[in-house]
Amino acid sequence: MQGSSGGSLGSSINIANRGQIRFYRKSPSSCSVKLTISYEVPDVLAPFGSALTPIVEGILAKDLQRFADLAKAEAV
């Protein structure tokens, strides 16, 4: 993925990013998911970059949990 606009952060924020998502089979009916993402903090937010990291990580964790819940519901 490259570039992001909208989503969990709202439509007025545009953050350059790239990432990768990998699925690892654990058993015939389950897998692990690994998300790797990097992003550029806009210049105006650079002084707050370190403070934003836990917020962004929290958003990503919630998004991954919603994905897991959806995947489990669809698998039934």
Residue pairs with C-beta under 8 A, 6 or more apart in sequence:
1 17
1 18
1 19
2 16
2 17
2 18
3 14
3 15
3 16
3 17
4 14
4 15
4 16
4 17
4 39
5 11
5 13
5 14
5 15
7 63
8 59
8 62
8 63
9 15
9 59
13 42
14 42
15 39
15 40
15 41
15 42
16 39
16 40
17 37
17 38
17 39
17 40
18 37
18 38
18 39
19 35
19 36
19 37
19 38
20 35
20 36
20 37
21 33
21 34
21 35
21 36
22 33
22 34
22 36
23 31
23 32
23 33
24 31
24 32
24 33
24 34
25 31
26 32
29 75
33 64
33 67
33 68
35 60
35 64
37 60
39 56
41 48
41 49
41 52
45 52
